[in-house]
Amino acid sequence: MPMPLRLRVIACVALVSLAPLSGALAQNDTPPVPAVASAHPAATAAGMEVLDAGGNAFDAAVAVTAALAVVEPQSSGLGGGGFWLLHDAAQGRDVMIDGREEAPGAASHDMYLDDEGHFVQHLSRNGALAAGIPGEPAALAHIAERYGKLDLATTLAPAIRLARDGFKINSHMHRLAQYRQDELAKHPASAALFLGDNGKPLAAGTRLKQPDLATTLEAIAKHGRDGFYDGDVARQLVEAVRSAGGIWSRQDLADYDVVEREPVRGTYRTPDGEYQIVSAAPPSSGGAVLIEALNILEGFDWGALDDVQRRHVTIEAMRRAYRDRAVYLGDPDFVDMPIARLTDKNYAAGLRVGIRSDRATASNELAGVSADHANGHHTTHFSVIDAEGNRVAATLSVNFPFGSGLVAAGTGVVLNDEMDDFSAKPLAPNGYGLVGSEANAIAPGKRPLSSMTPTFVVGDDREIALGTPGGSRITTMVLLGVLDFTHRGDAESVVGKPRYHHQYLPDHVEYEPGALSPETLAGLKKLGHKFEKVNRHYGDMHTVIWNKADGTMDAASDPRGIGCAAIGDQAPVCEHESRDKEVTTSE
C-alpha cells in the first residue's frame, strides 16, 4: 500500500533540502514585478488572476498548467505530465518537480516488438497501449500543498470556468486535429469532443466546451491528488484504457508519485561575466545536454568567430551532447548515469579538441551507441516570476498532438502517448528520430527519457526563466536562447531567435525558414555539414527576464505561436494567430 502523500513527499524533499542557492533576492536587488508568459492568452490570464488574488508564482503555475490543459488539449493536459522547475526565493532553493509519466505495471521490455523482433511503431504512438500513467494531476496537488499559498479550489477555478464555459478553437489547434483526425475518429469520446457531425475537426472559431473535464478538475480541486488517482475518475480512466486494449490498473494510478529532484547545474562564462545554469534533471535529458553543449562552447572565443564558425561549433557541440544523450541517459531511479562527468568542464574540453575548424565531424566518426549498453508532438511551456522573486519554468506534454488520440470517456482527459519516448528497441528511432540504448528501455514503473528543458539562467544583474516545446529540438532551441540571453539579448530576441538543430542521428542539420542566410548555408556546406530544411517554423518559447538592479521586467511569447506575456498591471502582449507551424512538433 503506498505511503500517504505527505510522507512520500518528505522522503523526497530530504534529498534536495541542501540544494545550492540560485538567484535568491539579494539586499541590493529591486523586487520584480509579477510576470507570466505562456502559450495561450487564457492561460496567461489565469496565472495573473491568481497572482492578483494573493497567490505566489507556484499558485500561478498551478493555474496556468490547468488552464493549458483546457485550452491546449493537443499539447498538454491532465492525461500527460511534465517538469516544473521551481525557485523558492525565501529558501534560496531550486527544485525540479518530476511529474513525468510512468510505464504501467504490466509493461514489458519488448511490448512494441513483433514476433520477429521488429519495432511496431503505431503501438507506441496511437491508442491505449501507448499511454503512460499521467503525472500532471499529482504535480498540481503537490505544488499547491508544498509551495503555494492558495487552495486548489482557488487556483483551479479559472481552468474550471474555461472548461465549462468554453473557449474558441484557434487555427493551430484545428490544424493539429486535422493531423490526428484518423486516430481521434477511432475513439467515440475523442470524436465526440473534437470532431463535428461530419467527422471533420471542429472549425477554428468554434466554441469548445468540456463539461467532463470540468468535473474532473472539480474532483481534483475538492480531493487533491485522490480526486484523479482514486475514486470515480480513476475507475473511468482504467475502464477506458482497458476497453481500448490498454494495460493500466487501478494499482498503477494509486502507486503514482511525483518526485522532487535536484536540478542539473552548470555555469557559462562570457566576457561580461559568469552565469549559473539551472535546468531539468533526468528523466529529462535537457539539462545535461544543454550544459554539456555550453561547456564545449565556452572554450571558443565567441567574439572572434564569424557567422559560419559560430554555427559550425554550435552544431558540433549539439552533435556530441546528443550522442551522449543516446548512450547514457534514462530514468535515474533505474539507471546509473555519469551526470557529473557529462557536465564537467574538463570532459567538455576533451570533446572540444575533436572539433576541427575546417570540416564537420561525421556522426559515425564519434564513438557509436551500443545496442546493449549496460547503463543499468506536442508540448507546451510557460514561465512565471512573482514579486518575491519566486520563479517557475515548466514544460508539459502529452507527446504527439492530442497524445494517443484517446479521450477517457466520462473524464474529458486526453491520454498521452509518452511510451513512445522509451527506446522500444536499441537504436530504433522514436517518433522524433531519437535513438537510445538499454538505459532508456521499457520497464514497469519506469519514466521515459524526455527532451523537455525548463531552465533558469542567473547572472549578477539579471536572470531568465525559459523553455519551449519542440520534440527532440527542445534542448537546442533552449541552447540558442541561452546563448542569446548571455550575450545580452532581450526577451523578444530570445524567443524569436532563428533555429537550427543537430541531434547526432540522423546526421544532418535541420533549420527553419530564415534561420541561415544563403552565405552561411554555403559556408557550412563547404565544411561538410548536411542540411534538411524544415518547411514550417517550430517551437513555442515563452520567457520572463528580471533586471535585478531596477526591478524592471521583460517578458515575451514566441511570435511563432499565439501566446501571451503579461507584466504586472501592463496590458498583456499577445501574439496573433500563429504562422504555419510544424504539426508534428511535440515533446
VENQUIBEL-V871436 format. One record per pair of residues at least 6 apart in sequence whose C-alpha atoms are under 7 Angstrom apart, sorted by the first residue. I is the first residue (numbers start at 1). J is the second residue. If there is no record, write none. Layout:
i->[I | I]
j->[J | J]
This chain:
i->[2 | 12 | 12 | 13 | 16 | 16 | 19 | 19 | 19 | 20 | 21 | 21 | 22 | 22 | 22 | 23 | 23 | 24 | 24 | 25 | 25 | 29 | 29 | 30 | 30 | 30 | 30 | 31 | 31 | 31 | 31 | 32 | 32 | 32 | 32 | 32 | 32 | 32 | 33 | 33 | 33 | 33 | 33 | 33 | 33 | 34 | 34 | 34 | 34 | 34 | 35 | 35 | 35 | 35 | 35 | 35 | 35 | 36 | 36 | 36 | 36 | 36 | 36 | 36 | 36 | 36 | 37 | 37 | 37 | 37 | 37 | 37 | 37 | 37 | 37 | 37 | 37 | 37 | 37 | 38 | 38 | 38 | 38 | 38 | 38 | 38 | 38 | 38 | 39 | 39 | 39 | 39 | 39 | 39 | 39 | 40 | 40 | 40 | 41 | 41 | 41 | 43 | 43 | 43 | 44 | 44 | 44 | 46 | 46 | 46 | 46 | 47 | 47 | 47 | 47 | 50 | 50 | 50 | 51 | 55 | 55 | 56 | 56 | 56 | 57 | 57 | 57 | 57 | 57 | 57 | 58 | 58 | 58 | 58 | 59 | 59 | 59 | 59 | 59 | 61 | 62 | 62 | 62 | 63 | 63 | 63 | 63 | 66 | 66 | 67 | 67 | 68 | 68 | 69 | 69 | 69 | 70 | 70 | 70 | 73 | 73 | 74 | 74 | 74 | 74 | 74 | 75 | 75 | 75 | 75 | 75 | 75 | 75 | 76 | 76 | 76 | 76 | 76 | 77 | 77 | 78 | 78 | 78 | 78 | 79 | 79 | 79 | 79 | 79 | 79 | 80 | 80 | 80 | 80 | 80 | 80 | 80 | 80 | 81 | 81 | 81 | 81 | 81 | 81 | 81 | 81 | 81 | 82 | 82 | 82 | 82 | 82 | 82 | 82 | 83 | 83 | 83 | 83 | 83 | 83 | 83 | 83 | 84 | 84 | 84 | 84 | 84 | 84 | 84 | 85 | 85 | 85 | 85 | 85 | 85 | 85 | 85 | 86 | 86 | 86 | 86 | 86 | 86 | 87 | 87 | 87 | 87 | 87 | 87 | 88 | 88 | 89 | 89 | 89 | 95 | 95 | 95 | 95 | 96 | 96 | 96 | 96 | 96 | 97 | 97 | 97 | 97 | 98 | 98 | 98 | 98 | 99 | 99 | 99 | 99 | 100 | 100 | 101 | 101 | 101 | 101 | 101 | 102 | 102 | 102 | 102 | 102 | 103 | 103 | 103 | 103 | 103 | 103 | 103 | 103 | 104 | 104 | 104 | 104 | 104 | 104 | 104 | 105 | 105 | 105 | 106 | 106 | 107 | 107 | 108 | 108 | 108 | 109 | 109 | 109 | 110 | 112 | 112 | 112 | 112 | 112 | 113 | 113 | 114 | 119 | 119 | 123 | 123 | 124 | 124 | 124 | 124 | 125 | 125 | 125 | 126 | 126 | 126 | 127 | 127 | 127 | 128 | 128 | 128 | 128 | 128 | 128 | 129 | 129 | 129 | 130 | 130 | 130 | 130 | 130 | 131 | 131 | 131 | 131 | 131 | 131 | 132 | 132 | 132 | 132 | 133 | 135 | 137 | 137 | 138 | 138 | 139 | 141 | 141 | 144 | 144 | 152 | 153 | 153 | 156 | 160 | 160 | 163 | 163 | 163 | 163 | 163 | 164 | 164 | 164 | 164 | 165 | 166 | 166 | 166 | 166 | 167 | 167 | 167 | 168 | 168 | 168 | 168 | 169 | 169 | 169 | 169 | 169 | 170 | 170 | 171 | 172 | 174 | 174 | 174 | 174 | 176 | 176 | 177 | 178 | 179 | 180 | 181 | 183 | 184 | 184 | 184 | 184 | 185 | 187 | 189 | 189 | 189 | 190 | 190 | 190 | 194 | 194 | 195 | 195 | 196 | 210 | 212 | 212 | 212 | 213 | 213 | 213 | 216 | 216 | 219 | 220 | 220 | 227 | 228 | 229 | 229 | 230 | 233 | 234 | 236 | 236 | 236 | 237 | 238 | 238 | 238 | 240 | 240 | 241 | 241 | 242 | 262 | 263 | 263 | 263 | 263 | 264 | 264 | 264 | 264 | 264 | 264 | 265 | 265 | 265 | 266 | 266 | 266 | 266 | 266 | 267 | 267 | 267 | 267 | 268 | 268 | 268 | 268 | 268 | 268 | 269 | 269 | 274 | 275 | 275 | 275 | 276 | 276 | 276 | 277 | 277 | 277 | 278 | 278 | 278 | 279 | 279 | 279 | 279 | 279 | 280 | 280 | 280 | 280 | 280 | 281 | 282 | 282 | 282 | 283 | 283 | 283 | 283 | 283 | 283 | 283 | 284 | 284 | 284 | 284 | 285 | 285 | 285 | 285 | 285 | 286 | 286 | 286 | 286 | 287 | 288 | 288 | 288 | 289 | 289 | 289 | 290 | 290 | 291 | 292 | 292 | 292 | 292 | 293 | 293 | 293 | 295 | 295 | 296 | 296 | 296 | 296 | 297 | 297 | 307 | 308 | 308 | 308 | 312 | 315 | 316 | 318 | 318 | 319 | 319 | 319 | 320 | 322 | 322 | 323 | 326 | 326 | 326 | 326 | 327 | 327 | 327 | 328 | 328 | 328 | 329 | 329 | 329 | 330 | 330 | 330 | 330 | 331 | 331 | 331 | 331 | 334 | 335 | 335 | 335 | 336 | 336 | 337 | 341 | 358 | 359 | 359 | 360 | 360 | 360 | 363 | 363 | 370 | 371 | 371 | 371 | 372 | 372 | 373 | 373 | 374 | 374 | 375 | 375 | 376 | 377 | 377 | 377 | 377 | 377 | 377 | 377 | 377 | 378 | 378 | 378 | 378 | 378 | 378 | 378 | 378 | 378 | 379 | 379 | 379 | 379 | 379 | 379 | 379 | 379 | 380 | 380 | 380 | 380 | 380 | 381 | 381 | 381 | 381 | 381 | 381 | 381 | 381 | 382 | 382 | 382 | 382 | 383 | 383 | 383 | 383 | 383 | 383 | 383 | 383 | 384 | 384 | 384 | 384 | 385 | 385 | 392 | 393 | 393 | 393 | 393 | 393 | 394 | 395 | 395 | 395 | 395 | 397 | 398 | 398 | 398 | 398 | 399 | 399 | 399 | 399 | 399 | 400 | 400 | 400 | 401 | 402 | 403 | 403 | 403 | 403 | 404 | 404 | 404 | 405 | 406 | 406 | 407 | 407 | 407 | 408 | 419 | 420 | 420 | 421 | 421 | 421 | 421 | 422 | 422 | 422 | 422 | 422 | 423 | 423 | 423 | 423 | 423 | 423 | 424 | 424 | 426 | 426 | 426 | 427 | 427 | 427 | 428 | 429 | 432 | 432 | 434 | 440 | 440 | 451 | 451 | 451 | 451 | 451 | 452 | 452 | 452 | 453 | 453 | 453 | 454 | 454 | 455 | 455 | 455 | 456 | 456 | 456 | 457 | 457 | 457 | 458 | 461 | 461 | 461 | 462 | 462 | 462 | 462 | 463 | 463 | 463 | 464 | 464 | 464 | 464 | 465 | 465 | 465 | 466 | 466 | 466 | 467 | 467 | 467 | 468 | 468 | 468 | 468 | 468 | 469 | 469 | 469 | 469 | 470 | 470 | 470 | 470 | 470 | 471 | 471 | 471 | 473 | 476 | 477 | 481 | 481 | 481 | 484 | 485 | 491 | 491 | 491 | 491 | 491 | 491 | 492 | 495 | 495 | 495 | 495 | 495 | 496 | 496 | 498 | 498 | 499 | 499 | 499 | 500 | 500 | 500 | 500 | 500 | 501 | 501 | 501 | 502 | 502 | 502 | 508 | 508 | 508 | 508 | 509 | 509 | 509 | 510 | 510 | 510 | 510 | 511 | 511 | 511 | 512 | 512 | 512 | 512 | 512 | 513 | 513 | 513 | 513 | 536 | 536 | 536 | 537 | 537 | 537 | 537 | 538 | 538 | 538 | 540 | 540 | 540 | 541 | 541 | 542 | 542 | 542 | 543 | 543 | 543 | 544 | 544 | 544 | 545 | 545 | 545 | 546 | 546 | 546 | 547 | 555 | 556 | 557 | 557 | 557 | 559 | 560 | 560 | 561 | 561 | 561 | 561 | 562 | 562 | 562 | 562 | 562 | 563 | 563 | 564 | 564 | 564 | 564 | 565 | 565 | 565 | 566 | 566]
j->[255 | 259 | 260 | 260 | 261 | 262 | 93 | 94 | 262 | 93 | 92 | 93 | 92 | 93 | 94 | 92 | 458 | 89 | 92 | 89 | 389 | 548 | 549 | 548 | 549 | 550 | 551 | 387 | 388 | 389 | 551 | 386 | 387 | 389 | 546 | 551 | 552 | 553 | 386 | 387 | 551 | 552 | 553 | 567 | 568 | 385 | 386 | 387 | 567 | 568 | 384 | 385 | 386 | 544 | 566 | 567 | 568 | 44 | 47 | 48 | 383 | 384 | 385 | 565 | 566 | 567 | 44 | 382 | 383 | 384 | 542 | 543 | 544 | 555 | 556 | 557 | 564 | 565 | 566 | 44 | 381 | 382 | 383 | 542 | 557 | 563 | 564 | 565 | 380 | 381 | 382 | 561 | 562 | 563 | 564 | 562 | 563 | 564 | 563 | 564 | 574 | 64 | 67 | 68 | 64 | 564 | 565 | 63 | 64 | 67 | 158 | 60 | 61 | 63 | 64 | 59 | 60 | 155 | 60 | 149 | 150 | 148 | 149 | 386 | 384 | 385 | 386 | 390 | 391 | 392 | 143 | 147 | 148 | 392 | 144 | 148 | 149 | 150 | 155 | 392 | 140 | 144 | 155 | 155 | 156 | 158 | 159 | 156 | 159 | 158 | 159 | 76 | 77 | 76 | 77 | 78 | 159 | 162 | 163 | 402 | 414 | 173 | 378 | 401 | 402 | 403 | 378 | 379 | 380 | 397 | 398 | 401 | 402 | 379 | 380 | 396 | 397 | 398 | 398 | 414 | 134 | 136 | 137 | 413 | 134 | 398 | 413 | 414 | 415 | 416 | 101 | 134 | 135 | 136 | 397 | 398 | 415 | 416 | 99 | 100 | 101 | 134 | 135 | 136 | 396 | 397 | 398 | 98 | 99 | 100 | 136 | 395 | 396 | 397 | 96 | 97 | 98 | 99 | 100 | 394 | 395 | 396 | 96 | 97 | 98 | 392 | 393 | 394 | 395 | 95 | 96 | 97 | 280 | 392 | 393 | 394 | 454 | 94 | 95 | 96 | 391 | 392 | 393 | 93 | 94 | 95 | 390 | 391 | 392 | 94 | 390 | 388 | 389 | 390 | 260 | 261 | 262 | 263 | 260 | 261 | 262 | 263 | 280 | 258 | 259 | 260 | 261 | 258 | 259 | 260 | 261 | 135 | 136 | 139 | 258 | 135 | 447 | 132 | 133 | 134 | 135 | 447 | 132 | 133 | 445 | 446 | 447 | 132 | 133 | 419 | 443 | 444 | 445 | 446 | 447 | 132 | 133 | 247 | 248 | 252 | 444 | 445 | 252 | 444 | 445 | 247 | 444 | 443 | 444 | 442 | 443 | 444 | 441 | 442 | 443 | 424 | 119 | 120 | 123 | 124 | 424 | 119 | 120 | 120 | 424 | 425 | 129 | 130 | 130 | 417 | 419 | 420 | 404 | 417 | 420 | 404 | 405 | 417 | 404 | 405 | 406 | 241 | 244 | 245 | 246 | 404 | 406 | 245 | 246 | 247 | 404 | 417 | 418 | 419 | 420 | 404 | 415 | 416 | 417 | 418 | 419 | 416 | 417 | 418 | 419 | 253 | 258 | 225 | 228 | 225 | 258 | 258 | 224 | 225 | 151 | 152 | 221 | 221 | 222 | 221 | 214 | 217 | 209 | 210 | 211 | 213 | 214 | 209 | 210 | 211 | 214 | 209 | 207 | 208 | 209 | 210 | 207 | 208 | 209 | 205 | 206 | 207 | 208 | 204 | 205 | 206 | 207 | 208 | 204 | 205 | 204 | 578 | 201 | 202 | 203 | 204 | 401 | 583 | 201 | 201 | 583 | 401 | 201 | 405 | 190 | 191 | 405 | 406 | 191 | 406 | 407 | 408 | 409 | 405 | 406 | 407 | 201 | 202 | 201 | 202 | 202 | 412 | 410 | 411 | 412 | 411 | 412 | 413 | 233 | 411 | 227 | 227 | 228 | 233 | 234 | 253 | 254 | 254 | 411 | 250 | 408 | 409 | 410 | 408 | 248 | 249 | 250 | 408 | 409 | 247 | 248 | 248 | 281 | 278 | 279 | 280 | 281 | 278 | 279 | 280 | 281 | 287 | 288 | 277 | 278 | 279 | 276 | 277 | 278 | 291 | 343 | 274 | 275 | 276 | 277 | 274 | 275 | 276 | 294 | 295 | 298 | 275 | 298 | 459 | 457 | 458 | 459 | 457 | 458 | 459 | 456 | 457 | 458 | 455 | 456 | 457 | 287 | 453 | 454 | 455 | 456 | 286 | 287 | 453 | 454 | 455 | 287 | 330 | 331 | 332 | 330 | 331 | 332 | 447 | 448 | 449 | 450 | 449 | 450 | 451 | 452 | 325 | 329 | 449 | 450 | 451 | 451 | 452 | 453 | 475 | 453 | 339 | 342 | 343 | 321 | 322 | 325 | 475 | 479 | 343 | 321 | 342 | 343 | 348 | 317 | 318 | 321 | 345 | 348 | 317 | 348 | 349 | 352 | 314 | 317 | 520 | 520 | 523 | 524 | 524 | 502 | 355 | 502 | 503 | 502 | 503 | 504 | 504 | 503 | 504 | 504 | 369 | 435 | 436 | 437 | 369 | 436 | 437 | 337 | 375 | 439 | 337 | 439 | 440 | 439 | 440 | 448 | 449 | 446 | 447 | 448 | 449 | 376 | 375 | 376 | 439 | 375 | 376 | 375 | 347 | 527 | 527 | 528 | 527 | 528 | 529 | 504 | 507 | 437 | 426 | 427 | 437 | 437 | 438 | 437 | 438 | 438 | 439 | 438 | 439 | 439 | 399 | 400 | 401 | 471 | 584 | 585 | 586 | 587 | 397 | 398 | 399 | 400 | 401 | 469 | 585 | 586 | 587 | 396 | 397 | 398 | 399 | 469 | 470 | 586 | 587 | 395 | 396 | 397 | 468 | 469 | 394 | 395 | 396 | 467 | 468 | 469 | 541 | 542 | 393 | 394 | 395 | 542 | 392 | 393 | 394 | 465 | 466 | 542 | 543 | 544 | 391 | 392 | 393 | 544 | 391 | 392 | 465 | 454 | 455 | 465 | 466 | 467 | 454 | 452 | 454 | 467 | 468 | 587 | 415 | 416 | 417 | 418 | 416 | 417 | 418 | 586 | 587 | 417 | 584 | 586 | 586 | 414 | 414 | 415 | 416 | 417 | 415 | 416 | 417 | 414 | 414 | 415 | 413 | 414 | 415 | 414 | 448 | 430 | 431 | 430 | 448 | 449 | 450 | 440 | 441 | 442 | 448 | 449 | 435 | 436 | 437 | 440 | 441 | 442 | 441 | 442 | 436 | 437 | 438 | 435 | 436 | 437 | 435 | 435 | 471 | 472 | 472 | 448 | 449 | 471 | 472 | 474 | 475 | 587 | 474 | 475 | 587 | 467 | 474 | 475 | 466 | 467 | 465 | 466 | 467 | 464 | 465 | 466 | 463 | 464 | 465 | 464 | 547 | 548 | 549 | 545 | 546 | 547 | 548 | 545 | 546 | 547 | 543 | 544 | 545 | 546 | 543 | 544 | 545 | 542 | 543 | 544 | 478 | 541 | 542 | 474 | 539 | 540 | 541 | 542 | 539 | 540 | 586 | 587 | 538 | 539 | 585 | 586 | 587 | 585 | 586 | 587 | 501 | 501 | 499 | 494 | 495 | 497 | 494 | 494 | 543 | 544 | 545 | 554 | 555 | 556 | 556 | 541 | 542 | 556 | 557 | 558 | 558 | 559 | 514 | 515 | 511 | 512 | 515 | 509 | 510 | 511 | 512 | 515 | 509 | 510 | 511 | 508 | 509 | 510 | 529 | 530 | 531 | 532 | 530 | 531 | 532 | 531 | 532 | 533 | 534 | 532 | 533 | 534 | 533 | 534 | 535 | 536 | 537 | 534 | 535 | 536 | 537 | 580 | 581 | 582 | 560 | 580 | 581 | 582 | 581 | 582 | 585 | 558 | 560 | 561 | 557 | 558 | 556 | 557 | 558 | 555 | 556 | 557 | 554 | 555 | 556 | 553 | 554 | 555 | 552 | 553 | 554 | 553 | 565 | 565 | 563 | 564 | 565 | 575 | 578 | 579 | 575 | 577 | 578 | 579 | 574 | 575 | 576 | 577 | 578 | 574 | 575 | 572 | 573 | 574 | 575 | 572 | 573 | 574 | 572 | 573]
